[in-house]
Amino acid sequence: MSVFALSFLSMGPRVTREGERLVANTSLPFRIATLFSWNKRLEACPREGKVVLKRTMLWTFTRTTEIPFQDIREINYKYSNLMPLSSVSATDAIDCYTILLELHDRHEIKLFSWIGQGEFENNSLYPDWVYWDEYIVDFTGTQANASLAFFELLRGMWKGASAPALQGNAAPSAPPLPRQKPGVRPAPPPPAP
């Protein structure tokens, strides 16, 4: 089976780096479809230790939410198949990957979703060889890789910013071992007298 990932088969936010900040904006095709009445912008900065989420609805209503990194309990990465009756049919999946912030009070804040054509799935009563033409070449979107890259960047910022706070309260650890060249064994201990 050959799977080819094509970017025009998926839709997700536009993600960039501006200095130390990770910035994500609602995708341009979605903004055009809503006549620019809807936009969501996320800025995450490890130095400031917070995530700023700014939402604009109906061109004028703006809501800004600031979430300090220490208020975040976990960053969740969820998948769902949006194709109706996919559990009993043979068809291409419609992947939806969603990133959510779970706060300490168990409240979840949805950041962004990546949606696109997924791989062919056979959940019908017929065997796979009936759909041989679907299995030879399959075209998918890039939503899986794009969402996972955003998730890892955001999680790395969050973990990196919270690591110094955790280290201050942790018990003292053993000193680090000296670095050695790969493939070099340490010298044997001196013989006992």
N, C-alpha and C positions, 0 to 999 in steps of 0.2 A: 504494500500500500504506500502510495506517495501522497504526502500532505504538503500543500503549498499555502503559506500564510501571506495574505494580501491585506495591506492596510486599509484599502477602501471598503473592505467587508466588515469593518468594525467602527464603532463610534465611542469616544471617550474624551475626557478633558485634555486640554493642552497643558503639558507639564514642562516647566523650565526651571533653571537655576538662576537666581539673581544674587550673585555674591554668595553669602552663606545661606540665603533663603531658598526654600523649595516653594515654588509658586505653581498653582494649578488653576485654570480657568475653564468654564463651561465651553464645550467644543463649538466652533464656528457654525457648522451645519445646524446644530440644535438652536443656537441663538438666531440664525436666519429663519428657521422654521417657526420660531415664536415671535418673529418681527422685533428682535432685540429687547423684548419685554422681560426676559428672564436671564439672569447671570449669577453665577456663584464663583467666588474667588477665594482660594485658600492660600495662606502664607504661613509657613512653618519656619521658625528660626531657632536653632539650638542655643545661640548666644543669649537671646531674650528669654528662652525657655517657655515658649508659648506657641499655640496655633491660633491664627486669626481667620475666622470664616465670615465672609461678607456676602450677603445675599441681596439681590435687587429683584423686586417683583413689580410687574406692571409699570416699568420705566422709572417710577418715583419712590416706591416704598423700599427702603433699605434697612437691613437688620444686620448688625455686626455682633459676633460672638467671639470673645477671647477665652481660650481654654489653656490655662497653665499646664505644662507637662506633668507637674506633680499631681494634678487632678485626674490624669488619665490612668485608668487601671490596666487597660489592654487596648491594642489596636487589632480589630477583627477583620478578617478577610473571608468573605462568603461567596459561594457559588450557587446559582440556580439556573435551571433550564427553562426558558420562557416558551418553548414550543408546546402548544396544547396537545394533549394525548401522547406525549413522547414516551410514556412508560408502556404503551401498547402498540406502538407503530414503528415503522422504519423510515427515518427521515434525518436530515441535518438538524443538529441542535441549534438553538439560539442561546448562546452563552450570556450570562449576566454575572459579572464579578463586581462585588460591592465592598468598599472600604468603610468601616465604621469605627468611631472612637467610643469605647466603653469607659464611662467614668466610674469613680469609686462608689457612687450611689446607684450603680447598675443602669443608669440612664445611657442610652445609645444615641450618638449623633452621626447621621449619615453624611459622609463626605462626598464621594463620587461613585458612579457606576460606569463600567465599561461593558458595552453590549455589542455583539457581533455574531456572525455565522460560525458555528462550531463544527466539530467533526461529525461524520455520518454515524448514526447509532441504529442498530437493529435490535429492537425490543419486540418484534412481531413473532408470530408463530412459525414463520418460514426460516429456513437455515440461511446462514451468511452467503453461501455460494449463489443463492438466487439473486443477490444484489451485487454480483461481481463487478459490474460497471461502476457502481458507487465506490467500491473499495479500491479500484485501480488508481484513480486520481481523485483527491478530495481537496477542495479549496476551503480555507478557513480564514477568519480574521486574525488580527494581532492582539486582540483584547486580553488574552491570557498573559502574554509576555509583558504588555504595557502595564496592566494592573499589578502584576507581581513586582515589577521594577519600582513602581510608585510605593507599594506597600513596604518593600525592603528599605527604600530611601527614608520614608517617614518613620518607620520603626527604628532604623539605625540612628536617626536624629534624636528620637525620644529616649532610646536606651543610652545613647552617648551623653545626653544632657542629664539624665538621672543617675548615671554611674558615679560621678564625684560625690553626690549626696549619700549614696549607699556606701561608698568606701569610707566616708568619715565616721559612720556608725559601726562599721564592721570591725571584727577583732583583728589585731595585727597578724599579718601573714608572714610566712618564712621569706627570707630574701630571695630574689629571683636567681635562678641558676645562670652561670656565665654562658654566653653564646658560644657555640662551637661550629666549626665548618661541617656541612653535611658529610656523612660517611666517615668521620673521624671519631674513633673511640676514645673515651676518656682514659687518662693514664691510670695504671693500676695503683692501688694503695702501696705505700712503702712497706717492706717486710717488717714483721714484728721482731724486736730484739730478743 
